[in-house]
């Protein structure tokens, strides 16, 4: 394989396009929340958002997703302003992508899926992660092959073009399908190896860190394991699952940091990152990390819970870790203010007393960055892990030598 990953130093200028689709129950406010996240994704990929276009529709336009008038408005803006790419917050069909490109000549057009794939391509570090991303890219490109290669001919690289086809235009679908088959076979072999590794760790209780992207999982991992996992205030800073052996009091356990979830996570990525998600499926305990300082943390909590419900059939002991309490802010209402109370009007103490504190599982409020309430988290985790450990070894809590069991880090 050749070099697939291209980095451009100067930020590309991007236009974002969002649609409030009534048939999907997305109102204007919710669309704006999604666009804020899309802007963060674009920034993570290395783009600067210069303009945002929005539209209200009952359902997408079959040919161009957005209306002809809005498309013309975008085209005129591009003619008058230096623009490198246009990013849609929804996945475009091959026909829609081709028609929009024809209207917006000379400008790259990406959808949310393509943007996320680009970020994953840039973030992948190990050979395993790169293979996972490469497979997802080819699966995304295959139905878009007809228009994609001519599109690539016109461009000089950049966001959305890190990956297959950048250095060689391949028009033969059979070649792409063959590559997909080989990549799947390669991942199947690796998945079997990783499955064997997980079975070999069977004596130790396994704990999986899960959560929305950029909620502080890797920072918490570093704190609990006293190690240095890459952590950054950008989306998908971590792609490769890192497993560390740690000990709380006298009980050893394995702690796994997993890839973050996000709204509309591309199906291709979910399929490709099967072995990463298996760490969650086969974990004994779930640490669900939530950024309580985020304005839409309830929505993020829901997205992760829905994804976990698809992955995990049997309930697992779970601790919801509300992180970033140091960054939490709120706006108290005046006594004579009769407008409805919104999330931003609740204090941290108010939230602790509300429904999210009554999940039917343990909850704890911490700041991984400031190391606040970490001992409380350790106590809750210790109690759960010790109970599982004792159930496995009812006659002797320590049947094995933890010093010889595993290396400190398993990738």
C-alpha positions as CSV (number, residue, x, y, z in Angstrom):
1,X,0.0,0.0,0.0
2,X,1.2,3.5,-0.7
3,X,0.9,6.6,1.5
4,X,-2.7,7.5,1.9
5,X,-2.6,10.4,4.4
6,X,-2.2,14.0,3.3
7,X,-1.8,17.0,5.5
8,X,-2.3,20.5,4.4
9,X,-0.9,23.2,6.7
10,X,-3.0,26.1,5.6
11,X,-6.6,25.9,6.8
12,X,-9.1,25.3,4.0
13,X,-12.1,27.7,3.9
14,X,-15.4,25.8,4.3
15,X,-19.1,26.5,3.9
16,X,-21.4,24.5,6.1
17,X,-24.9,23.5,5.0
18,X,-27.6,22.3,7.4
19,X,-31.2,21.3,6.8
20,X,-34.0,21.2,9.4
21,X,-35.9,18.2,8.2
22,X,-39.5,18.1,9.5
23,X,-40.0,14.5,8.6
24,X,-37.2,13.5,10.9
25,X,-38.4,15.8,13.7
26,X,-35.4,18.2,13.4
27,X,-36.3,21.7,14.2
28,X,-34.2,24.8,13.6
29,X,-32.7,24.8,17.1
30,X,-31.7,21.2,16.9
31,X,-30.2,21.8,13.4
32,X,-28.1,24.6,14.8
33,X,-26.8,22.3,17.5
34,X,-25.8,19.8,14.8
35,X,-24.1,22.5,12.8
36,X,-22.1,23.6,15.9
37,X,-20.8,20.0,16.1
38,X,-20.1,20.0,12.3
39,X,-18.1,23.1,12.7
40,X,-16.0,21.4,15.4
41,X,-15.6,18.4,13.1
42,X,-14.4,20.8,10.3
43,X,-12.0,22.5,12.7
44,X,-10.6,19.1,13.7
45,X,-10.1,18.2,10.1
46,X,-8.2,21.5,9.5
47,X,-10.9,23.7,8.0
48,X,-12.0,27.2,8.9
49,X,-15.8,27.8,8.7
50,X,-16.5,31.0,6.8
51,X,-20.2,30.8,6.2
52,X,-23.2,28.7,7.2
53,X,-26.3,28.1,5.1
54,X,-29.5,26.7,6.5
55,X,-32.9,25.6,5.1
56,X,-36.2,24.3,6.4
57,X,-37.6,21.4,4.4
58,X,-40.3,18.7,4.9
59,X,-37.9,16.2,3.4
60,X,-34.7,16.3,1.3
61,X,-34.9,17.1,-2.4
62,X,-34.2,13.9,-4.3
63,X,-31.8,15.4,-6.8
64,X,-29.8,18.0,-4.8
65,X,-30.8,17.4,-1.1
66,X,-31.4,21.2,-0.7
67,X,-33.7,23.4,-2.8
68,X,-32.5,24.9,-6.2
69,X,-32.8,28.4,-4.8
70,X,-30.6,27.6,-1.8
71,X,-28.1,25.9,-4.1
72,X,-27.9,29.0,-6.3
73,X,-27.4,31.2,-3.2
74,X,-24.4,29.0,-2.2
75,X,-23.1,29.1,-5.8
76,X,-23.2,32.9,-5.9
77,X,-21.5,33.2,-2.5
78,X,-18.7,30.9,-3.8
79,X,-18.2,33.1,-6.9
80,X,-17.8,36.2,-4.6
81,X,-15.7,34.6,-1.9
82,X,-12.6,32.3,-1.8
83,X,-14.0,28.9,-0.8
84,X,-12.3,25.5,-0.8
85,X,-15.1,23.1,0.2
86,X,-18.8,22.8,1.0
87,X,-19.7,20.4,3.8
88,X,-23.3,19.1,4.3
89,X,-24.3,17.9,7.7
90,X,-26.2,14.8,6.3
91,X,-25.0,11.9,4.1
92,X,-25.6,12.6,0.4
93,X,-26.5,10.0,-2.1
94,X,-24.2,9.5,-5.0
95,X,-26.7,11.2,-7.3
96,X,-27.1,14.2,-5.0
97,X,-23.3,14.5,-4.6
98,X,-22.8,14.5,-8.3
99,X,-25.5,17.0,-9.0
100,X,-24.3,19.4,-6.3
101,X,-20.7,19.2,-7.7
102,X,-22.0,20.0,-11.2
103,X,-23.7,23.1,-9.8
104,X,-20.8,24.2,-7.6
105,X,-18.0,23.7,-10.2
106,X,-14.4,23.7,-8.9
107,X,-15.3,23.3,-5.2
108,X,-15.0,20.1,-3.2
109,X,-18.3,18.9,-1.8
110,X,-18.3,16.6,1.3
111,X,-21.0,15.2,3.5
112,X,-20.8,14.5,7.2
113,X,-19.7,10.9,6.6
114,X,-16.9,11.9,4.3
115,X,-15.6,14.4,6.8
116,X,-15.6,11.9,9.7
117,X,-13.8,9.4,7.5
118,X,-11.2,12.1,6.7
119,X,-10.6,12.8,10.4
120,X,-10.3,9.1,11.1
121,X,-7.8,8.8,8.2
122,X,-5.7,11.6,9.7
123,X,-6.0,10.3,13.3
124,X,-5.2,6.6,12.7
125,X,-1.8,5.7,14.0
126,X,-1.4,1.9,14.1
127,X,-1.6,-0.4,11.1
128,X,-4.8,-1.9,12.5
129,X,-6.5,1.4,12.8
130,X,-5.4,2.5,9.4
131,X,-6.7,-0.8,7.9
132,X,-10.1,-0.2,9.6
133,X,-10.3,3.3,8.2
134,X,-9.2,2.3,4.8
135,X,-11.9,-0.4,4.6
136,X,-14.6,2.2,5.6
137,X,-13.3,4.6,3.0
138,X,-13.5,2.1,0.2
139,X,-17.0,1.0,1.3
140,X,-18.1,4.7,1.2
141,X,-16.4,5.3,-2.2
142,X,-17.6,2.3,-4.1
143,X,-21.2,3.5,-4.8
144,X,-19.8,7.0,-5.6
145,X,-17.1,5.7,-7.9
146,X,-18.6,7.1,-11.2
147,X,-18.3,10.8,-10.1
148,X,-15.6,10.5,-7.5
149,X,-12.6,9.9,-9.7
150,X,-13.2,12.8,-12.0
151,X,-13.8,14.8,-8.9
152,X,-10.4,13.7,-7.6
153,X,-8.7,14.6,-10.9
154,X,-9.7,18.3,-10.4
155,X,-8.4,18.5,-6.8
156,X,-4.9,18.8,-5.3
157,X,-5.7,17.0,-2.0
158,X,-6.9,18.3,1.3
159,X,-9.9,17.6,3.5
160,X,-12.0,14.7,2.3
161,X,-9.3,13.4,0.0
162,X,-7.0,11.7,2.6
163,X,-7.2,8.1,1.6
164,X,-7.8,5.7,-1.3
165,X,-7.5,7.1,-4.8
166,X,-5.5,10.2,-4.0
167,X,-2.4,9.2,-6.0
168,X,-4.0,6.8,-8.5
169,X,-7.4,7.1,-10.2
170,X,-9.0,3.7,-10.3
171,X,-12.0,3.3,-12.5
172,X,-12.4,-0.4,-12.2
173,X,-15.0,-1.3,-9.6
174,X,-13.7,-4.9,-9.5
175,X,-10.3,-3.6,-8.2
176,X,-12.1,-1.7,-5.4
177,X,-14.2,-4.7,-4.5
178,X,-11.1,-6.9,-4.4
179,X,-9.4,-4.4,-2.1
180,X,-12.5,-4.4,0.2
181,X,-12.4,-8.2,0.3
182,X,-8.7,-8.3,1.2
183,X,-9.1,-5.7,3.9
184,X,-12.0,-7.6,5.4
185,X,-10.0,-10.8,5.4
186,X,-7.1,-8.9,7.0
187,X,-9.3,-7.4,9.7
188,X,-10.9,-10.8,10.4
189,X,-7.5,-12.3,11.2
190,X,-6.7,-9.4,13.5
191,X,-10.1,-9.6,15.1
192,X,-9.5,-13.3,15.9
193,X,-6.1,-12.4,17.4
194,X,-7.6,-9.7,19.5
195,X,-10.4,-12.0,20.6
196,X,-7.8,-14.5,21.7
197,X,-6.0,-11.8,23.6
198,X,-9.3,-10.9,25.4
199,X,-9.9,-14.5,26.3
200,X,-6.4,-14.7,27.8
201,X,-7.3,-11.8,30.0
202,X,-10.3,-13.6,31.3
203,X,-9.1,-13.8,34.9
204,X,-9.0,-10.0,35.3
205,X,-12.2,-7.9,35.5
206,X,-12.4,-5.7,32.4
207,X,-13.7,-2.1,32.5
208,X,-14.4,-0.1,29.3
209,X,-14.4,3.6,29.1
210,X,-17.1,4.7,26.8
211,X,-18.7,8.1,25.9
212,X,-19.3,10.7,23.3
213,X,-16.2,12.0,21.5
214,X,-14.2,14.7,23.4
215,X,-15.7,14.1,26.8
216,X,-12.4,13.4,28.5
217,X,-12.1,9.6,28.4
218,X,-8.4,9.6,27.6
219,X,-7.7,12.2,30.3
220,X,-9.4,10.0,32.8
221,X,-7.5,7.0,31.5
222,X,-4.3,8.8,32.1
223,X,-5.3,9.7,35.6
224,X,-6.4,6.2,36.6
225,X,-3.6,4.4,35.0
226,X,-0.9,7.0,35.7
227,X,0.1,6.8,32.0
228,X,0.2,9.0,28.9
229,X,-2.5,8.2,26.4
230,X,-2.8,10.9,23.8
231,X,-5.5,13.4,24.8
232,X,-6.5,16.5,23.0
233,X,-9.4,19.0,22.9
234,X,-10.5,17.8,19.4
235,X,-12.9,15.2,18.2
236,X,-11.7,11.6,17.9
237,X,-8.3,12.2,19.5
238,X,-8.2,8.5,20.2
239,X,-8.9,5.8,17.6
240,X,-6.8,2.9,18.8
241,X,-8.1,1.0,21.8
242,X,-5.5,1.1,24.6
243,X,-5.8,-1.4,27.5
244,X,-3.9,-0.9,30.8
245,X,-3.7,-3.0,33.9
246,X,-4.3,-1.0,37.0
247,X,-4.9,-1.8,40.7
248,X,-7.4,-0.1,43.0
249,X,-6.4,-0.9,46.6
250,X,-5.7,-4.7,46.3
251,X,-7.9,-5.5,43.3
252,X,-6.4,-5.6,39.8
253,X,-8.4,-4.8,36.7
254,X,-8.0,-4.0,33.0
255,X,-9.1,-0.5,31.8
256,X,-9.8,0.0,28.1
257,X,-10.1,3.4,26.4
258,X,-12.3,3.2,23.3
259,X,-13.1,5.4,20.3
260,X,-15.7,8.0,21.1
261,X,-19.3,7.9,19.7
262,X,-21.0,10.7,17.8
263,X,-24.3,11.5,16.2
264,X,-24.7,9.9,12.8
265,X,-21.6,7.8,13.1
266,X,-21.1,6.3,9.7
267,X,-22.3,2.7,9.4
268,X,-19.1,1.7,7.6
269,X,-17.0,2.8,10.6
270,X,-19.1,0.9,13.0
271,X,-18.6,-2.2,10.9
272,X,-14.9,-1.6,10.4
273,X,-14.2,-0.9,14.1
274,X,-15.8,-4.2,15.2
275,X,-12.8,-5.3,17.3
276,X,-12.7,-1.9,19.1
277,X,-16.4,-2.2,19.9
278,X,-15.8,-5.8,21.1
279,X,-13.9,-4.4,24.0
280,X,-17.2,-2.8,25.0
281,X,-19.3,-5.9,24.3
282,X,-17.0,-8.1,26.4
283,X,-16.4,-5.7,29.2
284,X,-17.5,-6.6,32.7
285,X,-18.1,-3.0,33.8
286,X,-18.9,0.2,31.8
287,X,-17.6,3.6,32.8
288,X,-19.8,6.0,30.8
289,X,-18.1,9.4,30.7
290,X,-20.3,12.4,30.1
291,X,-19.2,16.1,29.6
292,X,-21.6,17.8,31.9
293,X,-20.3,21.2,30.8
294,X,-21.6,20.7,27.3
295,X,-24.9,22.4,26.5
296,X,-26.3,19.3,24.8
297,X,-24.9,16.7,27.2
298,X,-28.3,15.1,27.6
299,X,-28.5,14.4,23.9
300,X,-24.9,13.0,23.9
301,X,-25.9,10.8,26.8
302,X,-28.8,9.5,24.8
303,X,-26.7,8.9,21.6
304,X,-24.2,6.8,23.6
305,X,-27.0,4.9,25.4
306,X,-28.7,4.0,22.1
307,X,-25.4,2.8,20.6
308,X,-24.7,0.8,23.8
309,X,-28.2,-0.8,23.6
310,X,-27.3,-2.0,20.1
311,X,-23.9,-3.4,21.2
312,X,-24.8,-4.9,24.6
313,X,-27.7,-7.3,24.9
314,X,-27.3,-8.0,28.6
315,X,-27.2,-5.2,31.2
316,X,-23.8,-4.6,32.7
317,X,-22.8,-2.8,35.9
318,X,-22.4,0.9,34.9
319,X,-21.0,4.0,36.5
320,X,-22.0,7.3,34.8
321,X,-19.1,9.6,35.2
322,X,-20.2,13.3,34.8
323,X,-16.8,14.9,33.9
324,X,-15.7,18.5,33.5
325,X,-17.5,19.9,36.5
326,X,-14.7,22.5,36.6
327,X,-16.0,23.9,33.3
328,X,-19.7,23.8,34.2
329,X,-21.5,27.1,34.1
330,X,-25.2,28.1,34.5
331,X,-27.3,31.3,34.4
332,X,-29.7,31.5,37.4
333,X,-33.1,32.9,36.7
334,X,-34.5,36.0,38.4
335,X,-37.3,35.4,40.8
336,X,-39.7,37.4,38.6
337,X,-38.7,35.7,35.4
338,X,-41.8,33.7,34.3
339,X,-40.2,32.2,31.1
340,X,-39.8,28.4,31.1
341,X,-36.7,27.1,32.9
342,X,-34.1,25.8,30.5
343,X,-31.1,23.5,31.1
344,X,-28.7,26.5,31.3
345,X,-30.7,27.8,34.3
346,X,-30.0,24.7,36.5
347,X,-27.0,24.6,38.8
348,X,-24.8,21.6,39.2
349,X,-26.6,20.8,42.5
350,X,-29.9,21.0,40.7
351,X,-28.7,18.5,38.1
352,X,-27.5,16.1,40.7
353,X,-31.0,16.0,42.1
354,X,-32.7,15.5,38.7
355,X,-33.4,12.5,36.5
356,X,-29.8,12.1,35.2
357,X,-28.8,11.2,38.8
358,X,-31.4,8.5,38.9
359,X,-30.3,6.2,36.1
360,X,-30.6,3.0,38.0
361,X,-26.8,2.9,38.3
362,X,-24.0,4.6,40.1
363,X,-23.2,8.2,39.2
364,X,-20.2,10.4,40.2
365,X,-19.3,14.0,39.4
366,X,-15.6,14.6,38.7
367,X,-13.1,16.8,37.0
368,X,-10.4,14.6,35.4
369,X,-8.4,17.7,34.4
370,X,-8.5,19.1,38.0
371,X,-8.4,15.7,39.7
372,X,-11.6,16.4,41.6
373,X,-13.6,13.6,43.2
374,X,-11.4,11.0,41.7
375,X,-11.2,9.1,45.0
376,X,-15.0,8.8,45.0
377,X,-14.9,7.4,41.5
378,X,-12.3,4.9,42.6
379,X,-14.3,3.8,45.6
380,X,-17.4,3.1,43.5
381,X,-15.4,1.3,40.8
382,X,-13.6,-0.7,43.5
383,X,-16.9,-1.9,45.1
384,X,-18.2,-3.1,41.7
385,X,-15.0,-4.8,40.6
386,X,-14.4,-6.5,43.9
387,X,-17.9,-7.9,43.9
388,X,-17.4,-9.4,40.4
389,X,-13.9,-10.7,41.4
390,X,-15.3,-12.4,44.5
391,X,-18.0,-14.0,42.5
392,X,-15.5,-15.5,40.1
393,X,-13.2,-16.7,42.9
394,X,-15.6,-17.4,45.9
395,X,-12.9,-19.4,47.8
396,X,-9.9,-17.3,47.2
397,X,-10.0,-13.7,46.0
398,X,-6.4,-13.8,44.7
399,X,-5.8,-17.1,42.8
400,X,-3.2,-15.6,40.5
401,X,0.0,-13.5,40.6
402,X,-1.0,-10.0,39.3
403,X,2.7,-9.1,38.8
404,X,3.1,-11.9,36.2
405,X,-0.4,-11.7,34.6
406,X,0.0,-9.1,31.9
407,X,2.2,-6.3,30.7
408,X,1.1,-2.8,31.8
409,X,-0.1,-1.8,28.3
410,X,-1.9,-3.9,25.6
411,X,-2.7,-2.4,22.3
